[in-house]
Amino acid sequence: MAHQQYFQARFLGEASDVFTCTINGRERAFVNMPEGGPQELVGANEPRSRHVTLGPFLSLKSSSAPDVNYRFDCSPIYATSAGRDSVFAIDGRVVVQLTPASNADDSKLMVSRIAGGEDEAGGEVRDRDVPEGADEQRRDGSGAEARFTFGLRCPAPAGNGVLYVVDGDRIRKLQLAPQQVQQPGAGAEGEGAAAAGVGGAAVVVTTPQLAGWQPRAIWGLAHIPPEQLSGAGNASAAAGANAGGGGCLVFSTGTALYSLPLPPPPQGGGGSGAAATAAPAAAATGPQPLTPQLLAGHPDEPGARDAEAGCDARFTAIRIGLALDGDGTVILLDQHAQHAQHTAIRRVSLRDGGAVSTLGVMTEALTRPAVLAGSGCLAAIITAPQPGVSVIALGLPPPRGVLAAEAALGAGGAAAGGGGSEGSGGTPGKSRSRLAAEEEEVEGGVAGSSGGGHKRRRK
């Protein structure tokens, strides 16, 4: 990456998320601004584009009062929806769904609350053990009855109306009723109706049980569909592609990456073949615990080491968010071992058994990565030395958009999400950063123990 051309869009103020979504069948990239909300990144989704400009803002209206602007309580975190022309976002401890106001209007989205509430809060999880009593504060249930312990992050759509989110040290699952994968202009009549579901069917929130999991903060989450797992060298990940499996989740802690194979989707949820026959048996016995498998890194040993075997690799401090390219390869951002304000861009290949390689090092603190559909560029939020947005050309295969994924799965699309943002608009200027010199790239064995003395910067 030392000689890789790249370009960078920089904005005044802070921005903490870049995301891609489908609106009326068209893939578009946005950066979320604190004052105006999602603002389009024109050119970021175009192949071989080297010029990114700021476009118009999206207009967000409350479904309960269509003429009133919807105001988020927190900085929202967006994800491409598992359904056609629909977007999920998380607002603190609340999950909302955004749908186009009409087939002819690409600029207005209607926002409806579908799960969670602001009471019985647990607070924001930090780089420490999860507080005692966190499990008691969580509540599974339907729509507005469900409760989340912490400010949610890393929404990961998995198709078939399923959305996974990180709730502190746990993963929560939202299952939308088929009617709730709304068509353009079919917004629910008010937030209560959205939470209850169209036609009376509710969003169901559950907490998958992770066998043998020692609770610790989860910082990244992504769903890899089964067709991208065939030939995976990691046994756990490959299991998600076999017997009609539902793909697998990949999630990160501070220094490790895990894979979590998923069971087949329920009958009637778009599954076919082995998935359709396996689902009734699963329903009869109830949900079974899922077993996380170490994919790369070590849960208690920070470091900076690439390796062909994932268990031999080490990470210093994985920043928030995981991104996927079109091959299902995981792209993550790791704090540089010697320079806390620098960022190593790391690649983890499930096809190669969790092999870890470093694509390069940036001389900025980056977080919340996303691989943009169309261009395959890596977008990330700059937190230091100056806040902004970086869009980097790495030659990554672009992820398939929601509509293409729907065609392949015969159901809802699958895509990875990013995080919410804050900042103010500005004109992208010339890049003020450069790739770090080769001698500053991540080297094996650095900070190879928990006593290495480095300080984590969680952004």
RODO-2510 file (C-alpha; in nm, 4 decimals, decimal comma):
residues 459
     n   res          X          Y          Z
     1     m     0,0000     0,0000     0,0000
     2     a     0,3021     0,2257     0,0217
     3     h     0,2615     0,3162    -0,3456
     4     q    -0,1187     0,2871    -0,3630
     5     q    -0,2911     0,5948    -0,4951
     6     y    -0,5686     0,7211    -0,2753
     7     f    -0,7811     1,0259    -0,2273
     8     q    -0,9420     1,1760     0,0757
     9     a    -1,2476     1,3860     0,1431
    10     r    -1,2022     1,6131     0,4429
    11     f    -1,4773     1,8072     0,6153
    12     l    -1,4823     2,0821     0,8749
    13     g    -1,5972     1,9643     1,2127
    14     e    -1,6583     1,6030     1,3084
    15     a    -1,8195     1,3184     1,1167
    16     s    -1,8332     0,9685     1,2609
    17     d    -1,9908     0,7484     0,9967
    18     v    -2,0016     0,6751     0,6271
    19     f    -2,2653     0,4327     0,5038
    20     t    -2,4182     0,3034     0,1818
    21     c    -2,7902     0,2517     0,1404
    22     t    -3,0376     0,1744    -0,1344
    23     i    -3,3120     0,4288    -0,2008
    24     n    -3,5651     0,3472    -0,4710
    25     g    -3,3298     0,0925    -0,6221
    26     r    -3,0219     0,3175    -0,6345
    27     e    -2,7100     0,2665    -0,4221
    28     r    -2,5876     0,5880    -0,2608
    29     a    -2,3185     0,6773    -0,0064
    30     f    -2,3717     0,9238     0,2783
    31     v    -2,1832     1,0823     0,5644
    32     n    -2,3888     1,1756     0,8672
    33     m    -2,3522     1,5359     0,9851
    34     p    -2,4634     1,6561     1,3323
    35     e    -2,6713     1,9471     1,2126
    36     g    -2,8165     1,8406     0,8790
    37     g    -2,8159     1,4612     0,9071
    38     p    -2,7092     1,2275     0,6226
    39     q    -2,5368     1,4180     0,3417
    40     e    -2,4615     1,2432     0,0144
    41     l    -2,1042     1,1733    -0,0899
    42     v    -2,1292     1,2266    -0,4637
    43     g    -1,8745     1,0189    -0,6537
    44     a    -1,7813     0,7903    -0,3642
    45     n    -1,9847     0,5035    -0,5080
    46     e    -1,8596     0,5395    -0,8648
    47     p    -1,5964     0,2967    -0,9987
    48     r    -1,2504     0,4506    -1,0463
    49     s    -1,3736     0,7836    -0,9117
    50     r    -1,1052     1,0115    -0,7670
    51     h    -1,3260     1,3088    -0,6936
    52     v    -1,5736     1,3162    -0,4065
    53     t    -1,7980     1,6109    -0,3332
    54     l    -2,0726     1,6783    -0,0826
    55     g    -2,4234     1,6602    -0,2210
    56     p    -2,7690     1,7235    -0,0768
    57     f    -2,8925     1,6163     0,2641
    58     l    -3,1594     1,3530     0,3104
    59     s    -3,4831     1,4806     0,4609
    60     l    -3,5925     1,2658     0,7557
    61     k    -3,9583     1,2910     0,8610
    62     s    -4,1430     1,1277     1,1470
    63     s    -4,3897     0,8649     1,0307
    64     s    -4,6276     0,9787     1,3061
    65     a    -4,6156     1,3397     1,1817
    66     p    -4,5039     1,3412     0,8157
    67     d    -4,4547     1,7191     0,8087
    68     v    -4,2253     1,7190     1,1132
    69     n    -3,8520     1,6575     1,0926
    70     y    -3,7423     1,3506     1,2851
    71     r    -3,4851     1,4321     1,5526
    72     f    -3,2525     1,1662     1,6838
    73     d    -3,1686     1,1717     2,0540
    74     c    -2,8154     1,0477     1,9860
    75     s    -2,5804     1,0418     1,6900
    76     p    -2,7446     0,7683     1,4808
    77     i    -2,5649     0,4653     1,3425
    78     y    -2,6925     0,3504     1,0050
    79     a    -2,6942     0,0178     0,8216
    80     t    -2,8155    -0,0889     0,4820
    81     s    -3,1492    -0,2598     0,5342
    82     a    -3,2169    -0,6292     0,5012
    83     g    -3,5218    -0,5311     0,2964
    84     r    -3,5630    -0,3591    -0,0352
    85     d    -3,5429     0,0217    -0,0253
    86     s    -3,5352     0,0420     0,3526
    87     v    -3,2685     0,1436     0,6009
    88     f    -3,2167     0,0601     0,9678
    89     a    -3,0572     0,2971     1,2153
    90     i    -2,9883     0,2797     1,5864
    91     d    -3,0436     0,5794     1,8102
    92     g    -2,8962     0,5065     2,1492
    93     r    -3,1090     0,2207     2,2820
    94     v    -3,3763     0,2503     2,0121
    95     v    -3,3882     0,0903     1,6663
    96     v    -3,5635     0,2752     1,3853
    97     q    -3,6545     0,1927     1,0273
    98     l    -3,6368     0,4441     0,7432
    99     t    -3,8334     0,4001     0,4218
   100     p    -3,8680     0,6197     0,1118
   101     a    -4,1668     0,8520     0,1232
   102     s    -4,2563     0,7608    -0,2357
   103     n    -4,1236     0,5916    -0,5453
   104     a    -4,0580     0,9287    -0,7056
   105     d    -3,8804     1,0990    -0,4162
   106     d    -3,5219     0,9994    -0,3393
   107     s    -3,4669     1,2828    -0,0940
   108     k    -3,7173     1,2048     0,1839
   109     l    -3,7253     0,9097     0,4234
   110     m    -3,9935     0,8323     0,6809
   111     v    -3,8608     0,7258     1,0235
   112     s    -4,0442     0,4804     1,2513
   113     r    -3,9361     0,3360     1,5843
   114     i    -3,9497    -0,0425     1,5756
   115     a    -3,7774    -0,1639     1,8948
   116     g    -3,6410    -0,0519     2,2293
   117     g    -3,6897     0,2447     2,4600
   118     e    -3,4897     0,4961     2,6589
   119     d    -3,5779     0,3839     3,0118
   120     e    -3,3942     0,1209     3,2179
   121     a    -3,0649     0,2281     3,0679
   122     g    -2,7361     0,0595     3,1402
   123     g    -2,5044     0,3292     3,0053
   124     e    -2,2234     0,3112     2,7550
   125     v    -1,9752     0,0246     2,7796
   126     r    -1,6099     0,1228     2,8048
   127     d    -1,2758    -0,0556     2,7965
   128     r    -1,3473    -0,2430     3,1151
   129     d    -1,5526    -0,5358     3,2321
   130     v    -1,9240    -0,5085     3,1719
   131     p    -2,1003    -0,3949     3,4931
   132     e    -2,2710    -0,6489     3,7160
   133     g    -2,6419    -0,6702     3,6574
   134     a    -2,6205    -0,5930     3,2864
   135     d    -2,7996    -0,9170     3,1984
   136     e    -3,0891    -0,8285     3,4294
   137     q    -3,1347    -0,4942     3,2546
   138     r    -3,1784    -0,6567     2,9145
   139     r    -3,5256    -0,7591     2,8091
   140     d    -3,6230    -0,9643     2,5079
   141     g    -3,9680    -0,9096     2,3657
   142     s    -4,1759    -0,7505     2,0960
   143     g    -4,0989    -0,4069     1,9588
   144     a    -4,1244    -0,1309     2,2190
   145     e    -4,1383    -0,3870     2,5026
   146     a    -3,7769    -0,4930     2,4392
   147     r    -3,4965    -0,3186     2,6251
   148     f    -3,1302    -0,2788     2,5450
   149     t    -2,8676    -0,2299     2,8139
   150     f    -2,6172    -0,0068     2,6394
   151     g    -2,6065     0,2381     2,3537
   152     l    -2,6267     0,0062     2,0536
   153     r    -2,3686    -0,0085     1,7764
   154     c    -2,2644    -0,1957     1,4622
   155     p    -2,6017    -0,2932     1,3059
   156     a    -2,5523    -0,5948     1,0785
   157     p    -2,8405    -0,6934     0,8469
   158     a    -2,8518    -1,0655     0,7686
   159     g    -3,1353    -1,0925     0,5171
   160     n    -3,4834    -1,2368     0,5657
   161     g    -3,5821    -0,9387     0,7800
   162     v    -3,3106    -1,0081     1,0394
   163     l    -3,0909    -0,7413     1,1957
   164     y    -2,8147    -0,8088     1,4491
   165     v    -2,6797    -0,5330     1,6756
   166     v    -2,4151    -0,5115     1,9469
   167     d    -2,5460    -0,4423     2,2979
   168     g    -2,2345    -0,4069     2,5120
   169     d    -2,0978    -0,7578     2,5568
   170     r    -2,3905    -0,9307     2,3850
   171     i    -2,5346    -0,9647     2,0360
   172     r    -2,9073    -0,8969     1,9985
   173     k    -3,1249    -1,0212     1,7132
   174     l    -3,4241    -0,8376     1,5654
   175     q    -3,6646    -1,0357     1,3477
   176     l    -3,9040    -0,8246     1,1450
   177     a    -4,2362    -0,9592     1,0317
   178     p    -4,2502    -1,0083     0,6526
   179     q    -4,4937    -0,7169     0,6214
   180     q    -4,2422    -0,4836     0,7884
   181     v    -3,9917    -0,5057     0,5074
   182     q    -4,1808    -0,2107     0,3780
   183     q    -4,2249    -0,1061     0,0203
   184     p    -4,1657     0,2560    -0,0819
   185     g    -4,4339     0,4888     0,0508
   186     a    -4,5834     0,2235     0,2793
   187     g    -4,4710     0,3822     0,6063
   188     a    -4,6546     0,2712     0,9190
   189     e    -4,9144     0,5029     1,0702
   190     g    -4,7074     0,6291     1,3578
   191     e    -4,4257     0,4952     1,5678
   192     g    -4,6531     0,2703     1,7699
   193     a    -4,7828     0,1024     1,4557
   194     a    -4,4282     0,0454     1,3353
   195     a    -4,3311    -0,1152     1,6625
   196     a    -4,6366    -0,3388     1,6552
   197     g    -4,5790    -0,4282     1,2923
   198     v    -4,7993    -0,3941     0,9907
   199     g    -5,1017    -0,6166     1,0299
   200     g    -5,0358    -0,6738     1,3998
   201     a    -4,7131    -0,8722     1,3594
   202     a    -4,4373    -0,7496     1,5930
   203     v    -4,0637    -0,7048     1,5684
   204     v    -3,9208    -0,9748     1,7935
   205     v    -3,6001    -0,9026     1,9864
   206     t    -3,3997    -1,1958     2,1241
   207     t    -3,0536    -1,2494     2,2714
   208     p    -2,8696    -1,5426     2,1108
   209     q    -2,6944    -1,7543     2,3699
   210     l    -2,3210    -1,7884     2,3083
   211     a    -2,1819    -2,1144     2,4417
   212     g    -1,8643    -2,0743     2,6452
   213     w    -1,8504    -1,6982     2,5908
   214     q    -1,6776    -1,4998     2,8633
   215     p    -1,8514    -1,1596     2,8538
   216     r    -1,6361    -0,8762     2,7242
   217     a    -1,7082    -0,5679     2,5184
   218     i    -1,7796    -0,6286     2,1495
   219     w    -1,6609    -0,3499     1,9177
   220     g    -1,7460    -0,4719     1,5687
   221     l    -2,0051    -0,6935     1,3977
   222     a    -2,0736    -0,8012     1,0399
   223     h    -2,2770    -1,0711     0,8657
   224     i    -2,1276    -1,2796     0,5856
   225     p    -2,3879    -1,4535     0,3642
   226     p    -2,3468    -1,8274     0,2989
   227     e    -2,2536    -1,7922    -0,0686
   228     q    -1,9396    -1,6022     0,0349
   229     l    -1,8351    -1,8730     0,2794
   230     s    -1,7954    -2,1682     0,0430
   231     g    -1,4375    -2,2839     0,0679
   232     a    -1,3783    -2,0966     0,3928
   233     g    -1,0722    -2,2318     0,5703
   234     n    -1,2191    -2,1611     0,9140
   235     a    -1,4335    -2,4569     1,0244
   236     s    -1,6798    -2,2411     1,2166
   237     a    -1,7322    -2,0054     0,9250
   238     a    -1,7644    -2,2923     0,6778
   239     a    -2,0401    -2,4402     0,8940
   240     g    -2,2511    -2,1340     0,8155
   241     a    -2,2426    -2,2277     0,4468
   242     n    -2,3314    -2,5945     0,4955
   243     a    -2,6661    -2,7629     0,5438
   244     g    -2,8553    -2,4532     0,4395
   245     g    -2,6877    -2,2418     0,7061
   246     g    -2,7616    -1,8736     0,7431
   247     g    -2,4038    -1,7624     0,6872
   248     c    -2,2017    -1,6462     0,9829
   249     l    -2,1459    -1,3448     1,2012
   250     v    -1,7975    -1,2080     1,2547
   251     f    -1,7430    -0,9936     1,5631
   252     s    -1,4458    -0,8271     1,7269
   253     t    -1,3287    -0,7546     2,0778
   254     g    -1,0319    -0,5315     2,1558
   255     t    -0,7694    -0,7780     2,0345
   256     a    -0,9497    -1,0720     1,8739
   257     l    -1,1893    -1,1633     1,5939
   258     y    -1,4502    -1,4402     1,6224
   259     s    -1,6770    -1,6246     1,3812
   260     l    -2,0256    -1,7424     1,4727
   261     p    -2,2085    -1,9770     1,2306
   262     l    -2,5823    -1,9141     1,2070
   263     p    -2,8635    -2,1684     1,1759
   264     p    -3,0890    -2,1850     0,8695
   265     p    -3,3537    -1,9131     0,8323
   266     p    -3,7060    -2,0056     0,9478
   267     q    -3,9385    -2,1708     0,6999
   268     g    -4,1158    -1,9087     0,4925
   269     g    -3,8318    -1,6623     0,5443
   270     g    -3,6773    -1,7137     0,2068
   271     g    -3,4893    -2,0367     0,2774
   272     s    -3,4950    -2,3281     0,0347
   273     g    -3,3593    -2,6783     0,0012
   274     a    -3,1764    -2,7963     0,3115
   275     a    -3,2571    -2,4709     0,4900
   276     a    -3,6309    -2,5214     0,4455
   277     t    -3,6197    -2,8762     0,5798
   278     a    -3,3865    -2,7958     0,8702
   279     a    -3,5868    -2,4991     0,9983
   280     p    -3,8915    -2,6923     1,1333
   281     a    -3,6651    -2,9166     1,3408
   282     a    -3,4915    -2,6140     1,4869
   283     a    -3,8265    -2,4541     1,5695
   284     a    -3,9411    -2,7698     1,7482
   285     t    -3,6386    -2,7836     1,9767
   286     g    -3,6093    -2,4093     2,0339
   287     p    -3,3067    -2,1907     1,9690
   288     q    -2,9795    -2,3660     2,0394
   289     p    -2,6710    -2,1943     2,1842
   290     l    -2,4273    -2,0684     1,9223
   291     t    -2,0574    -2,1349     1,9668
   292     p    -1,8098    -1,8561     1,8856
   293     q    -1,4801    -1,9702     1,7375
   294     l    -1,1601    -1,7691     1,7508
   295     l    -1,0867    -1,6521     1,3974
   296     a    -0,7814    -1,4317     1,4487
   297     g    -0,5851    -1,2680     1,7289
   298     h    -0,5908    -1,3492     2,0995
   299     p    -0,8469    -1,2297     2,3573
   300     d    -0,5831    -1,1359     2,6161
   301     e    -0,2638    -1,0709     2,4199
   302     p    -0,2395    -0,7433     2,2272
   303     g     0,0321    -0,7077     1,9683
   304     a     0,0966    -0,6340     1,6027
   305     r     0,1659    -0,9444     1,3980
   306     d     0,0473    -1,0708     1,0615
   307     a     0,0216    -1,4471     1,0213
   308     e    -0,1112    -1,7118     0,7847
   309     a    -0,2804    -1,8799     1,0792
   310     g    -0,5272    -1,6436     1,2416
   311     c    -0,4518    -1,7686     1,5925
   312     d    -0,0894    -1,6608     1,5489
   313     a    -0,1806    -1,3044     1,4484
   314     r    -0,2069    -1,0222     1,7001
   315     f    -0,4004    -0,6950     1,7098
   316     t    -0,3122    -0,3885     1,9177
   317     a    -0,6581    -0,2346     1,9750
   318     i    -0,9250    -0,2925     1,7125
   319     r    -1,1294     0,0206     1,6604
   320     i    -1,5089     0,0296     1,6326
   321     g    -1,6634    -0,1367     1,3300
   322     l    -1,5882    -0,4080     1,0743
   323     a    -1,6181    -0,3818     0,6967
   324     l    -1,6641    -0,6488     0,4297
   325     d    -1,5551    -0,6430     0,0686
   326     g    -1,7281    -0,8273    -0,2155
   327     d    -1,5449    -1,1523    -0,1392
   328     g    -1,6526    -1,1617     0,2243
   329     t    -1,3057    -1,0598     0,3453
   330     v    -1,3039    -0,8648     0,6711
   331     i    -1,1363    -0,5237     0,6741
   332     l    -1,0662    -0,3730     1,0158
   333     l    -0,8803    -0,0760     1,1598
   334     d    -0,6204    -0,1445     1,4281
   335     q    -0,4368     0,1086     1,6407
   336     h    -0,0716     0,1262     1,5368
   337     a     0,1571    -0,0344     1,7918
   338     q     0,4041     0,2545     1,8147
   339     h     0,1837     0,5500     1,7218
   340     a    -0,1587     0,5741     1,8904
   341     q    -0,2669     0,8374     1,6357
   342     h    -0,1821     0,6122     1,3391
   343     t    -0,3954     0,3297     1,2031
   344     a    -0,3029    -0,0058     1,0516
   345     i    -0,5517    -0,1299     0,7914
   346     r    -0,5727    -0,5075     0,8464
   347     r    -0,7284    -0,7733     0,6252
   348     v    -0,8662    -1,1045     0,7588
   349     s    -0,9488    -1,3794     0,5090
   350     l    -1,1975    -1,6460     0,6113
   351     r    -1,1156    -1,8427     0,2961
   352     d    -0,7567    -1,8731     0,4192
   353     g    -0,8397    -1,9823     0,7712
   354     g    -0,8309    -1,6360     0,9240
   355     a    -0,5006    -1,5281     0,7687
   356     v    -0,4170    -1,1694     0,8676
   357     s    -0,2254    -0,9226     0,6532
   358     t    -0,1613    -0,5497     0,6808
   359     l    -0,2626    -0,3489     0,3760
   360     g    -0,0872    -0,0364     0,5004
   361     v    -0,0638     0,2248     0,7719
   362     m    -0,2290     0,5658     0,7714
   363     t    -0,0904     0,8624     0,9623
   364     e    -0,4300     0,9358     1,1174
   365     a    -0,6584     0,7806     1,3775
   366     l    -0,9344     0,6113     1,1771
   367     t    -1,2492     0,4353     1,2941
   368     r    -1,5816     0,2940     1,1637
   369     p    -1,4690     0,1488     0,8290
   370     a    -1,7003     0,0800     0,5352
   371     v    -1,6307    -0,0607     0,1884
   372     l    -1,8418     0,1378    -0,0561
   373     a    -2,0624    -0,0403    -0,3068
   374     g    -1,9760     0,0438    -0,6666
   375     s    -1,6219     0,1719    -0,6116
   376     g    -1,4832    -0,0736    -0,3551
   377     c    -1,3133     0,2198    -0,1822
   378     l    -1,2550     0,2016     0,1905
   379     a    -1,4221     0,4873     0,3766
   380     a    -1,3468     0,5656     0,7390
   381     i    -1,3877     0,8437     0,9903
   382     i    -1,0815     1,0461     1,0893
   383     t    -1,0759     1,1347     1,4589
   384     a    -0,7216     1,2782     1,4803
   385     p    -0,5238     1,4896     1,4164
   386     q    -0,8172     1,6656     1,2450
   387     p    -1,1679     1,5205     1,2150
   388     g    -1,2876     1,4261     0,8704
   389     v    -1,3665     1,1447     0,6315
   390     s    -1,1063     0,9419     0,4420
   391     v    -1,1914     0,7563     0,1211
   392     i    -0,9079     0,5274     0,0152
   393     a    -0,8645     0,3309    -0,3097
   394     l    -0,7258    -0,0115    -0,2192
   395     g    -0,8477    -0,2151    -0,5149
   396     l    -1,0973    -0,4027    -0,2983
   397     p    -1,3824    -0,5861    -0,4734
   398     p    -1,6963    -0,3796    -0,4040
   399     p    -1,9693    -0,5392    -0,1940
   400     r    -2,2882    -0,6275    -0,3717
   401     g    -2,5751    -0,3918    -0,3082
   402     v    -2,8968    -0,4914    -0,1359
   403     l    -3,0841    -0,5589    -0,4586
   404     a    -2,8142    -0,7881    -0,5971
   405     a    -2,7969    -0,9762    -0,2689
   406     e    -3,1740    -1,0219    -0,2718
   407     a    -3,1548    -1,1796    -0,6128
   408     a    -2,8869    -1,4233    -0,4956
   409     l    -3,0559    -1,5193    -0,1694
   410     g    -3,4135    -1,5054    -0,2919
   411     a    -3,4934    -1,2904     0,0097
   412     g    -3,3654    -0,9857     0,1956
   413     g    -3,0225    -0,8498     0,1040
   414     a    -2,7169    -0,8671     0,3263
   415     a    -2,4724    -0,5863     0,3804
   416     a    -2,2426    -0,4471     0,6501
   417     g    -2,3110    -0,1235     0,8358
   418     g    -2,1201     0,1534     0,9755
   419     g    -2,1574     0,3938     1,2610
   420     g    -2,3245     0,7243     1,3335
   421     s    -2,1562     1,0560     1,2754
   422     e    -2,1182     1,4111     1,3848
   423     g    -1,9644     1,6996     1,1975
   424     s    -2,0377     1,9958     0,9792
   425     g    -2,0356     2,0278     0,6065
   426     g    -1,7452     2,1573     0,4045
   427     t    -1,5827     2,1252     0,0677
   428     p    -1,3504     1,8267     0,0323
   429     g    -0,9982     1,9574    -0,0003
   430     k    -0,6659     1,8120    -0,0966
   431     s    -0,5451     1,5269     0,1167
   432     r    -0,3379     1,6363     0,4160
   433     s    -0,2345     1,2841     0,5058
   434     r     0,0022     1,0375     0,3526
   435     l     0,0749     0,6721     0,3949
   436     a     0,3211     0,6027     0,6726
   437     a     0,6691     0,5039     0,5629
   438     e     0,7392     0,1337     0,5224
   439     e     0,9578     0,1280     0,8326
   440     e     0,6515     0,2334     1,0394
   441     e     0,4368    -0,0536     0,9188
   442     v     0,3188    -0,3097     1,1685
   443     e     0,5968    -0,5535     1,2616
   444     g     0,5673    -0,8893     1,4297
   445     g     0,6027    -0,9204     1,8033
   446     v     0,5472    -0,5566     1,8996
   447     a     0,3517    -0,5153     2,2240
   448     g     0,3100    -0,8911     2,2319
   449     s     0,1725    -0,9121     2,5847
   450     s    -0,0991    -0,7526     2,7880
   451     g     0,1741    -0,5706     2,9798
   452     g     0,2905    -0,3860     2,6696
   453     g     0,1866    -0,0533     2,8192
   454     h    -0,0019     0,0795     2,5175
   455     k    -0,3165     0,2781     2,5857
   456     r    -0,6311     0,1977     2,3908
   457     r    -0,8125     0,4785     2,2180
   458     r    -1,1697     0,3728     2,1589
   459     k    -1,3487     0,6012     1,9127
***
